[in-house]
Amino acid sequence: MKTITVSGCMMLALVSGAYAATLTGEQLKSELVGHTIHWKSKSGSGITIYKEDGTIEATVDGDKNSYTGTWRIKGNQMCEKFAKEACATINSLGGKDYSKKGGTLTVE
């Protein structure tokens, strides 16, 4: 049950402005993969790392567990698979800030 919650939290997001630019597949890889990503959504927050080998590690603030899954890029979408695969576009908000289905991402 927690695994589905992590995926749901991470996949929640919104585009908070008409000026947000959707990242291309190449931009997704260069700007997100290998970096620590702090995410926030209406239902929680945490940290995600997309590893070069196609695996993903995630934590949810307030939860002692960590979660592992896989990621892939499908066109201009980042797809994450924990219990079930979910794909979403990610939009640049400028600098190291991004939006994703109702939530925000900040890349270290």
Chimera marker file (.cmm) of the C-alpha trace (Angstrom):
<marker_set name="trace">
<marker id="1" x="0.000" y="0.000" z="0.000" r="1" g="1" b="0" radius="0.5"/>
<marker id="2" x="2.802" y="2.442" z="0.850" r="1" g="1" b="0" radius="0.5"/>
<marker id="3" x="4.471" y="1.829" z="-2.506" r="1" g="1" b="0" radius="0.5"/>
<marker id="4" x="1.352" y="2.928" z="-4.344" r="1" g="1" b="0" radius="0.5"/>
<marker id="5" x="1.172" y="5.987" z="-2.094" r="1" g="1" b="0" radius="0.5"/>
<marker id="6" x="4.760" y="6.960" z="-2.966" r="1" g="1" b="0" radius="0.5"/>
<marker id="7" x="4.065" y="6.630" z="-6.667" r="1" g="1" b="0" radius="0.5"/>
<marker id="8" x="0.843" y="8.602" z="-6.286" r="1" g="1" b="0" radius="0.5"/>
<marker id="9" x="2.569" y="11.360" z="-4.330" r="1" g="1" b="0" radius="0.5"/>
<marker id="10" x="5.382" y="11.597" z="-6.817" r="1" g="1" b="0" radius="0.5"/>
<marker id="11" x="3.097" y="11.627" z="-9.803" r="1" g="1" b="0" radius="0.5"/>
<marker id="12" x="0.770" y="14.343" z="-8.490" r="1" g="1" b="0" radius="0.5"/>
<marker id="13" x="1.428" y="17.714" z="-10.083" r="1" g="1" b="0" radius="0.5"/>
<marker id="14" x="0.239" y="20.901" z="-11.737" r="1" g="1" b="0" radius="0.5"/>
<marker id="15" x="1.577" y="23.364" z="-14.199" r="1" g="1" b="0" radius="0.5"/>
<marker id="16" x="1.423" y="26.614" z="-12.287" r="1" g="1" b="0" radius="0.5"/>
<marker id="17" x="1.680" y="29.024" z="-15.158" r="1" g="1" b="0" radius="0.5"/>
<marker id="18" x="1.261" y="29.443" z="-18.856" r="1" g="1" b="0" radius="0.5"/>
<marker id="19" x="4.982" y="30.080" z="-19.238" r="1" g="1" b="0" radius="0.5"/>
<marker id="20" x="6.176" y="26.662" z="-18.023" r="1" g="1" b="0" radius="0.5"/>
<marker id="21" x="8.094" y="24.832" z="-20.754" r="1" g="1" b="0" radius="0.5"/>
<marker id="22" x="7.697" y="21.058" z="-21.031" r="1" g="1" b="0" radius="0.5"/>
<marker id="23" x="11.032" y="19.260" z="-20.883" r="1" g="1" b="0" radius="0.5"/>
<marker id="24" x="12.030" y="17.075" z="-23.828" r="1" g="1" b="0" radius="0.5"/>
<marker id="25" x="13.235" y="13.522" z="-23.317" r="1" g="1" b="0" radius="0.5"/>
<marker id="26" x="16.860" y="14.659" z="-23.578" r="1" g="1" b="0" radius="0.5"/>
<marker id="27" x="16.281" y="17.483" z="-21.085" r="1" g="1" b="0" radius="0.5"/>
<marker id="28" x="14.619" y="15.073" z="-18.653" r="1" g="1" b="0" radius="0.5"/>
<marker id="29" x="17.706" y="12.886" z="-18.740" r="1" g="1" b="0" radius="0.5"/>
<marker id="30" x="20.277" y="15.681" z="-18.468" r="1" g="1" b="0" radius="0.5"/>
<marker id="31" x="18.486" y="17.776" z="-15.847" r="1" g="1" b="0" radius="0.5"/>
<marker id="32" x="17.028" y="15.074" z="-13.562" r="1" g="1" b="0" radius="0.5"/>
<marker id="33" x="18.982" y="11.824" z="-13.816" r="1" g="1" b="0" radius="0.5"/>
<marker id="34" x="21.724" y="11.463" z="-11.223" r="1" g="1" b="0" radius="0.5"/>
<marker id="35" x="20.542" y="14.394" z="-9.116" r="1" g="1" b="0" radius="0.5"/>
<marker id="36" x="18.758" y="14.540" z="-5.772" r="1" g="1" b="0" radius="0.5"/>
<marker id="37" x="15.233" y="15.852" z="-6.314" r="1" g="1" b="0" radius="0.5"/>
<marker id="38" x="13.128" y="17.319" z="-3.509" r="1" g="1" b="0" radius="0.5"/>
<marker id="39" x="9.429" y="16.995" z="-4.332" r="1" g="1" b="0" radius="0.5"/>
<marker id="40" x="6.259" y="18.399" z="-2.787" r="1" g="1" b="0" radius="0.5"/>
<marker id="41" x="2.635" y="17.660" z="-3.544" r="1" g="1" b="0" radius="0.5"/>
<marker id="42" x="-0.697" y="18.209" z="-1.815" r="1" g="1" b="0" radius="0.5"/>
<marker id="43" x="-0.375" y="14.799" z="-0.148" r="1" g="1" b="0" radius="0.5"/>
<marker id="44" x="3.268" y="14.893" z="0.953" r="1" g="1" b="0" radius="0.5"/>
<marker id="45" x="6.917" y="15.566" z="0.233" r="1" g="1" b="0" radius="0.5"/>
<marker id="46" x="10.162" y="13.666" z="-0.041" r="1" g="1" b="0" radius="0.5"/>
<marker id="47" x="13.267" y="12.960" z="-2.051" r="1" g="1" b="0" radius="0.5"/>
<marker id="48" x="13.720" y="11.047" z="-5.300" r="1" g="1" b="0" radius="0.5"/>
<marker id="49" x="16.855" y="10.018" z="-7.167" r="1" g="1" b="0" radius="0.5"/>
<marker id="50" x="16.687" y="8.744" z="-10.754" r="1" g="1" b="0" radius="0.5"/>
<marker id="51" x="19.855" y="6.644" z="-11.075" r="1" g="1" b="0" radius="0.5"/>
<marker id="52" x="21.814" y="6.224" z="-14.315" r="1" g="1" b="0" radius="0.5"/>
<marker id="53" x="21.085" y="2.469" z="-14.317" r="1" g="1" b="0" radius="0.5"/>
<marker id="54" x="17.317" y="3.027" z="-14.697" r="1" g="1" b="0" radius="0.5"/>
<marker id="55" x="16.425" y="2.511" z="-11.041" r="1" g="1" b="0" radius="0.5"/>
<marker id="56" x="14.744" y="5.037" z="-8.809" r="1" g="1" b="0" radius="0.5"/>
<marker id="57" x="15.023" y="5.528" z="-5.057" r="1" g="1" b="0" radius="0.5"/>
<marker id="58" x="12.451" y="7.533" z="-3.133" r="1" g="1" b="0" radius="0.5"/>
<marker id="59" x="11.664" y="8.537" z="0.417" r="1" g="1" b="0" radius="0.5"/>
<marker id="60" x="8.568" y="10.194" z="1.819" r="1" g="1" b="0" radius="0.5"/>
<marker id="61" x="8.972" y="12.687" z="4.648" r="1" g="1" b="0" radius="0.5"/>
<marker id="62" x="7.696" y="11.187" z="7.900" r="1" g="1" b="0" radius="0.5"/>
<marker id="63" x="7.985" y="7.609" z="6.599" r="1" g="1" b="0" radius="0.5"/>
<marker id="64" x="10.976" y="5.541" z="7.746" r="1" g="1" b="0" radius="0.5"/>
<marker id="65" x="10.848" y="3.318" z="4.638" r="1" g="1" b="0" radius="0.5"/>
<marker id="66" x="12.610" y="3.936" z="1.362" r="1" g="1" b="0" radius="0.5"/>
<marker id="67" x="11.174" y="2.773" z="-1.939" r="1" g="1" b="0" radius="0.5"/>
<marker id="68" x="12.832" y="1.463" z="-5.079" r="1" g="1" b="0" radius="0.5"/>
<marker id="69" x="11.503" y="1.107" z="-8.570" r="1" g="1" b="0" radius="0.5"/>
<marker id="70" x="12.466" y="1.800" z="-12.152" r="1" g="1" b="0" radius="0.5"/>
<marker id="71" x="12.245" y="4.801" z="-14.451" r="1" g="1" b="0" radius="0.5"/>
<marker id="72" x="12.278" y="5.328" z="-18.196" r="1" g="1" b="0" radius="0.5"/>
<marker id="73" x="11.707" y="8.190" z="-20.601" r="1" g="1" b="0" radius="0.5"/>
<marker id="74" x="8.815" y="7.752" z="-23.020" r="1" g="1" b="0" radius="0.5"/>
<marker id="75" x="8.797" y="10.590" z="-25.544" r="1" g="1" b="0" radius="0.5"/>
<marker id="76" x="8.684" y="13.739" z="-23.409" r="1" g="1" b="0" radius="0.5"/>
<marker id="77" x="7.417" y="11.971" z="-20.290" r="1" g="1" b="0" radius="0.5"/>
<marker id="78" x="9.198" y="10.589" z="-17.243" r="1" g="1" b="0" radius="0.5"/>
<marker id="79" x="7.747" y="7.202" z="-16.339" r="1" g="1" b="0" radius="0.5"/>
<marker id="80" x="8.137" y="5.735" z="-12.854" r="1" g="1" b="0" radius="0.5"/>
<marker id="81" x="7.276" y="2.190" z="-11.894" r="1" g="1" b="0" radius="0.5"/>
<marker id="82" x="6.843" y="1.133" z="-8.306" r="1" g="1" b="0" radius="0.5"/>
<marker id="83" x="3.792" y="-1.168" z="-8.096" r="1" g="1" b="0" radius="0.5"/>
<marker id="84" x="2.388" y="0.246" z="-11.346" r="1" g="1" b="0" radius="0.5"/>
<marker id="85" x="3.904" y="2.477" z="-14.026" r="1" g="1" b="0" radius="0.5"/>
<marker id="86" x="2.803" y="6.107" z="-14.225" r="1" g="1" b="0" radius="0.5"/>
<marker id="87" x="4.090" y="8.672" z="-16.737" r="1" g="1" b="0" radius="0.5"/>
<marker id="88" x="3.983" y="12.475" z="-16.611" r="1" g="1" b="0" radius="0.5"/>
<marker id="89" x="5.392" y="15.513" z="-18.341" r="1" g="1" b="0" radius="0.5"/>
<marker id="90" x="7.665" y="17.762" z="-16.316" r="1" g="1" b="0" radius="0.5"/>
<marker id="91" x="7.744" y="21.499" z="-16.860" r="1" g="1" b="0" radius="0.5"/>
<marker id="92" x="10.537" y="23.956" z="-16.185" r="1" g="1" b="0" radius="0.5"/>
<marker id="93" x="9.671" y="26.842" z="-13.876" r="1" g="1" b="0" radius="0.5"/>
<marker id="94" x="13.132" y="28.362" z="-14.253" r="1" g="1" b="0" radius="0.5"/>
<marker id="95" x="16.410" y="27.570" z="-12.563" r="1" g="1" b="0" radius="0.5"/>
<marker id="96" x="16.293" y="24.234" z="-10.764" r="1" g="1" b="0" radius="0.5"/>
<marker id="97" x="12.507" y="24.308" z="-10.179" r="1" g="1" b="0" radius="0.5"/>
<marker id="98" x="9.989" y="22.186" z="-12.059" r="1" g="1" b="0" radius="0.5"/>
<marker id="99" x="6.292" y="21.308" z="-11.912" r="1" g="1" b="0" radius="0.5"/>
<marker id="100" x="4.730" y="17.900" z="-12.290" r="1" g="1" b="0" radius="0.5"/>
<marker id="101" x="0.954" y="17.175" z="-12.046" r="1" g="1" b="0" radius="0.5"/>
<marker id="102" x="0.075" y="19.420" z="-9.096" r="1" g="1" b="0" radius="0.5"/>
<marker id="103" x="3.416" y="19.354" z="-7.333" r="1" g="1" b="0" radius="0.5"/>
<marker id="104" x="6.842" y="20.894" z="-7.514" r="1" g="1" b="0" radius="0.5"/>
<marker id="105" x="10.353" y="19.508" z="-7.874" r="1" g="1" b="0" radius="0.5"/>
<marker id="106" x="13.621" y="21.187" z="-6.910" r="1" g="1" b="0" radius="0.5"/>
<marker id="107" x="16.841" y="19.648" z="-8.202" r="1" g="1" b="0" radius="0.5"/>
<marker id="108" x="20.081" y="19.855" z="-6.205" r="1" g="1" b="0" radius="0.5"/>
<link id1="1" id2="2" r="1" g="1" b="0" radius="0.2"/>
<link id1="2" id2="3" r="1" g="1" b="0" radius="0.2"/>
<link id1="3" id2="4" r="1" g="1" b="0" radius="0.2"/>
<link id1="4" id2="5" r="1" g="1" b="0" radius="0.2"/>
<link id1="5" id2="6" r="1" g="1" b="0" radius="0.2"/>
<link id1="6" id2="7" r="1" g="1" b="0" radius="0.2"/>
<link id1="7" id2="8" r="1" g="1" b="0" radius="0.2"/>
<link id1="8" id2="9" r="1" g="1" b="0" radius="0.2"/>
<link id1="9" id2="10" r="1" g="1" b="0" radius="0.2"/>
<link id1="10" id2="11" r="1" g="1" b="0" radius="0.2"/>
<link id1="11" id2="12" r="1" g="1" b="0" radius="0.2"/>
<link id1="12" id2="13" r="1" g="1" b="0" radius="0.2"/>
<link id1="13" id2="14" r="1" g="1" b="0" radius="0.2"/>
<link id1="14" id2="15" r="1" g="1" b="0" radius="0.2"/>
<link id1="15" id2="16" r="1" g="1" b="0" radius="0.2"/>
<link id1="16" id2="17" r="1" g="1" b="0" radius="0.2"/>
<link id1="17" id2="18" r="1" g="1" b="0" radius="0.2"/>
<link id1="18" id2="19" r="1" g="1" b="0" radius="0.2"/>
<link id1="19" id2="20" r="1" g="1" b="0" radius="0.2"/>
<link id1="20" id2="21" r="1" g="1" b="0" radius="0.2"/>
<link id1="21" id2="22" r="1" g="1" b="0" radius="0.2"/>
<link id1="22" id2="23" r="1" g="1" b="0" radius="0.2"/>
<link id1="23" id2="24" r="1" g="1" b="0" radius="0.2"/>
<link id1="24" id2="25" r="1" g="1" b="0" radius="0.2"/>
<link id1="25" id2="26" r="1" g="1" b="0" radius="0.2"/>
<link id1="26" id2="27" r="1" g="1" b="0" radius="0.2"/>
<link id1="27" id2="28" r="1" g="1" b="0" radius="0.2"/>
<link id1="28" id2="29" r="1" g="1" b="0" radius="0.2"/>
<link id1="29" id2="30" r="1" g="1" b="0" radius="0.2"/>
<link id1="30" id2="31" r="1" g="1" b="0" radius="0.2"/>
<link id1="31" id2="32" r="1" g="1" b="0" radius="0.2"/>
<link id1="32" id2="33" r="1" g="1" b="0" radius="0.2"/>
<link id1="33" id2="34" r="1" g="1" b="0" radius="0.2"/>
<link id1="34" id2="35" r="1" g="1" b="0" radius="0.2"/>
<link id1="35" id2="36" r="1" g="1" b="0" radius="0.2"/>
<link id1="36" id2="37" r="1" g="1" b="0" radius="0.2"/>
<link id1="37" id2="38" r="1" g="1" b="0" radius="0.2"/>
<link id1="38" id2="39" r="1" g="1" b="0" radius="0.2"/>
<link id1="39" id2="40" r="1" g="1" b="0" radius="0.2"/>
<link id1="40" id2="41" r="1" g="1" b="0" radius="0.2"/>
<link id1="41" id2="42" r="1" g="1" b="0" radius="0.2"/>
<link id1="42" id2="43" r="1" g="1" b="0" radius="0.2"/>
<link id1="43" id2="44" r="1" g="1" b="0" radius="0.2"/>
<link id1="44" id2="45" r="1" g="1" b="0" radius="0.2"/>
<link id1="45" id2="46" r="1" g="1" b="0" radius="0.2"/>
<link id1="46" id2="47" r="1" g="1" b="0" radius="0.2"/>
<link id1="47" id2="48" r="1" g="1" b="0" radius="0.2"/>
<link id1="48" id2="49" r="1" g="1" b="0" radius="0.2"/>
<link id1="49" id2="50" r="1" g="1" b="0" radius="0.2"/>
<link id1="50" id2="51" r="1" g="1" b="0" radius="0.2"/>
<link id1="51" id2="52" r="1" g="1" b="0" radius="0.2"/>
<link id1="52" id2="53" r="1" g="1" b="0" radius="0.2"/>
<link id1="53" id2="54" r="1" g="1" b="0" radius="0.2"/>
<link id1="54" id2="55" r="1" g="1" b="0" radius="0.2"/>
<link id1="55" id2="56" r="1" g="1" b="0" radius="0.2"/>
<link id1="56" id2="57" r="1" g="1" b="0" radius="0.2"/>
<link id1="57" id2="58" r="1" g="1" b="0" radius="0.2"/>
<link id1="58" id2="59" r="1" g="1" b="0" radius="0.2"/>
<link id1="59" id2="60" r="1" g="1" b="0" radius="0.2"/>
<link id1="60" id2="61" r="1" g="1" b="0" radius="0.2"/>
<link id1="61" id2="62" r="1" g="1" b="0" radius="0.2"/>
<link id1="62" id2="63" r="1" g="1" b="0" radius="0.2"/>
<link id1="63" id2="64" r="1" g="1" b="0" radius="0.2"/>
<link id1="64" id2="65" r="1" g="1" b="0" radius="0.2"/>
<link id1="65" id2="66" r="1" g="1" b="0" radius="0.2"/>
<link id1="66" id2="67" r="1" g="1" b="0" radius="0.2"/>
<link id1="67" id2="68" r="1" g="1" b="0" radius="0.2"/>
<link id1="68" id2="69" r="1" g="1" b="0" radius="0.2"/>
<link id1="69" id2="70" r="1" g="1" b="0" radius="0.2"/>
<link id1="70" id2="71" r="1" g="1" b="0" radius="0.2"/>
<link id1="71" id2="72" r="1" g="1" b="0" radius="0.2"/>
<link id1="72" id2="73" r="1" g="1" b="0" radius="0.2"/>
<link id1="73" id2="74" r="1" g="1" b="0" radius="0.2"/>
<link id1="74" id2="75" r="1" g="1" b="0" radius="0.2"/>
<link id1="75" id2="76" r="1" g="1" b="0" radius="0.2"/>
<link id1="76" id2="77" r="1" g="1" b="0" radius="0.2"/>
<link id1="77" id2="78" r="1" g="1" b="0" radius="0.2"/>
<link id1="78" id2="79" r="1" g="1" b="0" radius="0.2"/>
<link id1="79" id2="80" r="1" g="1" b="0" radius="0.2"/>
<link id1="80" id2="81" r="1" g="1" b="0" radius="0.2"/>
<link id1="81" id2="82" r="1" g="1" b="0" radius="0.2"/>
<link id1="82" id2="83" r="1" g="1" b="0" radius="0.2"/>
<link id1="83" id2="84" r="1" g="1" b="0" radius="0.2"/>
<link id1="84" id2="85" r="1" g="1" b="0" radius="0.2"/>
<link id1="85" id2="86" r="1" g="1" b="0" radius="0.2"/>
<link id1="86" id2="87" r="1" g="1" b="0" radius="0.2"/>
<link id1="87" id2="88" r="1" g="1" b="0" radius="0.2"/>
<link id1="88" id2="89" r="1" g="1" b="0" radius="0.2"/>
<link id1="89" id2="90" r="1" g="1" b="0" radius="0.2"/>
<link id1="90" id2="91" r="1" g="1" b="0" radius="0.2"/>
<link id1="91" id2="92" r="1" g="1" b="0" radius="0.2"/>
<link id1="92" id2="93" r="1" g="1" b="0" radius="0.2"/>
<link id1="93" id2="94" r="1" g="1" b="0" radius="0.2"/>
<link id1="94" id2="95" r="1" g="1" b="0" radius="0.2"/>
<link id1="95" id2="96" r="1" g="1" b="0" radius="0.2"/>
<link id1="96" id2="97" r="1" g="1" b="0" radius="0.2"/>
<link id1="97" id2="98" r="1" g="1" b="0" radius="0.2"/>
<link id1="98" id2="99" r="1" g="1" b="0" radius="0.2"/>
<link id1="99" id2="100" r="1" g="1" b="0" radius="0.2"/>
<link id1="100" id2="101" r="1" g="1" b="0" radius="0.2"/>
<link id1="101" id2="102" r="1" g="1" b="0" radius="0.2"/>
<link id1="102" id2="103" r="1" g="1" b="0" radius="0.2"/>
<link id1="103" id2="104" r="1" g="1" b="0" radius="0.2"/>
<link id1="104" id2="105" r="1" g="1" b="0" radius="0.2"/>
<link id1="105" id2="106" r="1" g="1" b="0" radius="0.2"/>
<link id1="106" id2="107" r="1" g="1" b="0" radius="0.2"/>
<link id1="107" id2="108" r="1" g="1" b="0" radius="0.2"/>
</marker_set>
